[in-house]
Amino acid sequence: MKAKIKERGLNAKEFAASIGMPYTTLLSILNGSIGGAAVDNALKICNGLGITINDLQQMSTPTRKVVLTAEEESLVLAYRSFPEMRQPVKILLGLESNNANAVNIKFAARNGGGIREEPLSDSERKLIETGEEWHGDDDL
């Protein structure tokens, strides 16, 4: 909203006066959210900016911009390219808990071998259940 007001060549105080709204009310809306504003105030702002209520709502909805490095972007693209690997990746990153009752575990082969499932051994299941670290095949 602030950018739209500036586009009109006004500061907040001048804009508030032009739409017949107390400056403090406009400041509260600009620094807070349009969600708590009275309908008549929201309409005044819309009329003053030449926008719709939907436009106003979109402007007041906070957006979160995330900047990714090239490496992070390639990881996201790879993640999206292999939907069958999403759950194992989430488990690996701790975003989803392991299912200790799982019978099969998926293995990915980067050499074109695709995805295969193999049953968990009792020792593998124990590692998952206890959360112990695996240090190689000697642990199994």
Backbone torsions as a table, in degrees:
resi	resn	phi	psi	omega
1	MET	NA	-40.2	-178.7
2	LYS	-58.7	-40.7	-179.9
3	ALA	-65.0	-39.3	178.8
4	LYS	-64.4	-38.8	178.9
5	ILE	-65.1	-43.6	179.1
6	LYS	-63.7	-37.0	177.9
7	GLU	-57.7	-30.1	179.6
8	ARG	-82.6	-0.6	178.9
9	GLY	77.6	23.2	-177.8
10	LEU	-120.3	155.7	167.2
11	ASN	-95.6	175.5	-175.7
12	ALA	-60.6	-40.2	-178.2
13	LYS	-64.8	-43.7	179.2
14	GLU	-66.6	-39.9	179.5
15	PHE	-64.6	-44.6	179.2
16	ALA	-57.2	-44.4	179.7
17	ALA	-64.5	-39.3	-177.4
18	SER	-67.3	-25.1	-179.6
19	ILE	-104.9	3.8	177.4
20	GLY	71.7	39.1	-179.2
21	MET	-123.2	140.1	175.1
22	PRO	-59.5	138.1	-178.5
23	TYR	-55.9	-41.0	-178.4
24	THR	-65.0	-34.2	177.6
25	THR	-66.3	-46.5	178.7
26	LEU	-61.3	-43.4	178.9
27	LEU	-59.2	-41.9	178.5
28	SER	-60.8	-41.7	179.9
29	ILE	-68.6	-44.2	-179.2
30	LEU	-64.5	-35.2	-177.8
31	ASN	-93.1	-6.6	179.6
32	GLY	-118.3	-111.8	-178.1
33	SER	-147.1	148.0	177.0
34	ILE	-71.2	-18.4	-176.8
35	GLY	-57.1	-32.8	-178.8
36	GLY	-94.4	0.5	-177.1
37	ALA	-77.1	147.7	175.5
38	ALA	-65.4	149.5	-177.5
39	VAL	-57.8	-42.4	-178.4
40	ASP	-64.2	-34.2	176.7
41	ASN	-69.7	-39.9	177.4
42	ALA	-62.4	-41.6	178.7
43	LEU	-65.5	-38.4	177.1
44	LYS	-60.6	-44.0	179.4
45	ILE	-63.4	-45.4	179.8
46	CYS	-59.8	-48.6	179.8
47	ASN	-61.4	-41.2	-179.5
48	GLY	-66.5	-31.1	-179.7
49	LEU	-96.5	-8.9	-178.5
50	GLY	69.0	39.4	-178.9
51	ILE	-127.9	169.5	177.6
52	THR	-91.3	167.7	175.7
53	ILE	-60.2	-40.0	178.4
54	ASN	-61.0	-42.3	177.4
55	ASP	-59.8	-43.3	-179.3
56	LEU	-63.2	-42.5	179.9
57	GLN	-63.6	-42.7	179.1
58	GLN	-63.7	-37.6	178.8
59	MET	-65.8	-33.6	-175.4
60	SER	-89.3	-7.6	177.3
61	THR	-80.8	119.7	-177.9
62	PRO	-64.3	137.9	175.3
63	THR	-111.4	144.6	-179.2
64	ARG	-112.5	115.2	179.6
65	LYS	-99.1	131.2	178.7
66	VAL	-116.4	128.0	177.7
67	VAL	-99.6	125.0	-179.1
68	LEU	-105.6	144.0	171.2
69	THR	-74.4	168.5	178.2
70	ALA	-60.2	-39.4	179.8
71	GLU	-65.4	-44.2	179.2
72	GLU	-63.2	-39.8	178.9
73	GLU	-63.4	-41.7	179.0
74	SER	-66.0	-34.9	176.6
75	LEU	-65.6	-42.8	178.7
76	VAL	-62.8	-44.6	179.9
77	LEU	-63.6	-40.4	177.6
78	ALA	-65.2	-41.7	178.0
79	TYR	-57.8	-43.7	-179.9
80	ARG	-70.1	-26.3	-178.3
81	SER	-77.5	-18.9	-177.3
82	PHE	-124.1	74.2	-177.2
83	PRO	-58.9	-27.9	-179.4
84	GLU	-69.8	-14.9	-179.5
85	MET	-98.8	-0.7	-175.2
86	ARG	-62.9	-45.8	-179.1
87	GLN	-64.7	-46.5	177.2
88	PRO	-60.2	-36.5	178.0
89	VAL	-66.0	-42.9	179.1
90	LYS	-61.8	-40.2	178.4
91	ILE	-65.5	-45.4	179.9
92	LEU	-58.8	-39.6	-178.9
93	LEU	-84.6	-2.7	179.2
94	GLY	78.3	17.4	178.8
95	LEU	-86.0	-15.0	179.9
96	GLU	-143.4	142.2	-177.5
97	SER	-80.0	154.4	175.9
98	ASN	-70.2	144.9	174.9
99	ASN	-98.0	101.7	-175.8
100	ALA	-64.8	-17.4	179.8
101	ASN	-90.9	4.3	-178.0
102	ALA	-64.0	139.3	179.7
103	VAL	-92.4	-33.9	-177.2
104	ASN	-119.6	153.6	173.8
105	ILE	-127.8	142.1	-177.9
106	LYS	-93.6	137.7	176.0
107	PHE	-116.9	137.3	179.0
108	ALA	-105.4	140.0	175.6
109	ALA	-117.8	121.5	-178.4
110	ARG	-78.5	-9.4	-176.7
111	ASN	-89.1	20.1	178.8
112	GLY	89.8	3.2	-179.0
113	GLY	-74.9	-9.0	178.4
114	GLY	76.3	-156.1	-176.8
115	ILE	-110.3	136.0	175.5
116	ARG	-130.1	152.7	178.1
117	GLU	-112.9	139.5	176.6
118	GLU	-134.2	145.4	178.3
119	PRO	-68.1	149.2	176.0
120	LEU	-77.7	139.5	173.4
121	SER	-78.4	167.1	178.6
122	ASP	-61.2	-38.9	-179.2
123	SER	-70.0	-35.1	176.7
124	GLU	-65.9	-42.8	178.2
125	ARG	-61.6	-39.3	179.1
126	LYS	-63.3	-41.2	178.7
127	LEU	-61.5	-41.3	179.5
128	ILE	-66.8	-44.0	-177.9
129	GLU	-65.3	-38.7	-176.0
130	THR	-89.1	-18.7	-178.7
131	GLY	76.6	13.2	179.1
132	GLU	-66.9	157.3	177.7
133	GLU	-79.9	145.9	175.8
134	TRP	-102.5	128.7	-176.1
135	HIS	-111.3	14.9	179.8
136	GLY	128.2	-177.8	-176.2
137	ASP	-63.2	-20.5	179.2
138	ASP	-64.0	-26.9	178.9
139	ASP	-71.4	-19.2	-174.8
140	LEU	-96.1	NA	NA
